[in-house]
Every structure is written in C-alpha cells, then in structure tokens.
C-alpha cells in the first residue's frame, strides 16, 4: 500500500505544478505596444484611431482598419509586409497580417 501512495504523490507532484515557463496573462508577445494605428490588433472600435475594428474571420485576424476605394489597393495603408493592404468590395482595407504589437 505505501508504494501506491508514493507513486500517486510523485505523479501529482510531476503533473500538478508549473515549470515556470508558461506565459502570464499580461506577458507581452512582441515587446512593442500597439498605438491604435491601422492594422494593429484590436478587440473593440475604441482601440482604433479609425474607430473601426474589423474581424477578418477567414484570415483569423481582427485589426484596426480604414476605409478605401473598393478594389483600389493603393487607397489602403502599407501593412507589415511592406505592401498596401487589400481593399475589398465593401471598401475595407485588409492587411496580409496584423501589426506585430501588444495590446
């Protein structure tokens, strides 16, 4: 019986604690704070200078965006890839990826 208790105790100790390398909820990923600029990640309109936080569901990103002339990419700001964002038929600029900053 004591062997079972010892095995159980060792198993609980090995599985129950943390190694200390898990990120904390407020840990920064990029080390750069977002400035509410176009293509910064967001969760609400209030986080954007444009007051337009848009979820691009198929691309899995939610970013501050800007209005543009439909299908004219030159009316969108440059994204983190160095190219203009894409202007869709609804007149919303979509970047290839969100800016690398922390919210």
N, C-alpha and C positions, 0 to 999 in steps of 0.2 A: 504493500500500500504506500509506503513512503516514496518509492520510486515514481509512482504515478503523480504524487503531489509535487515532486521535484521537477518532473518533466513538464507538468502543467505550469508551474511557476516560471521555468525557463522559457517556455513558449510564450507566455503572457508578457514577460519582460522583453523578449525579442520583437514581438508584434505590437505591443501597446504603446511604446514610446516613439518619439520622433528623433530623427538623426540630426535635427537642427538645420537641415539644408532645404527645407520646404519654404517657399516664398511666403512672406507675411502679407496680409490683405492690403497693406498700404505700400508694399515694396514697388519701387519703380522698375519698369522693364527697360526703358531706353535711357533714363537719366536726363531727359530733356522735358521740361514742362510744355504742355500744349498752350498755344496762345490764342485759341479760338479762331485761327486762320482757316481759310478754305482748305479742305481735305484733312483737317485734324479730326481724330476720332471724337465722337460725341454720343451722348445718350438723350439729349434734350435740346430743343431750339435755343434755350437760354445760354447754352455753352458756345454758341457760334456768333461771330460778328455779323454774319449774314442773317441770323435768326432762322436758319434753315438747316436742321439736322435731318439727314435723309438715310434711310436704311436701304441698301442695295442687297436685297435678300439673296439673289443668285450668286453674288460675289462674296457674301459673308462679311460685308463691311458696313459700318454706319459712320458717316462723316459729315462735317460741315460742308455745305455745297453752295454753289452760286447759280444764278440764272444765266442762260446763254441763248444764242440764236440756234434753234433746232438744226441739227446736223452740221453745224459750223464749229468744229473743234477749236478753231483759233479764238473763239469768244470765251473759252474756258481758260482758267489759270493753268500754269505748268504744275504737274504733280511731282511726286517724289522720284519718278523715273526720269524726269527731265523733259517729258513730253506734255503737250496740252492734254487736259482731261478730255473725255469724250462727251459731246453734247447730244443728248438723246432727243427723241421726238417730242418730249414734254418740256424741253428747254431747261434741263437739269444737268449740270456738269458732274461727271463720274470719273474719279481717278482710277488708275490701274491698281493702286494700293493706298491705304491711309498713310498719312504722315507718321513718321516714327517719333512719337512723343507720348508722354504720360499724362493722363487726365487725373 
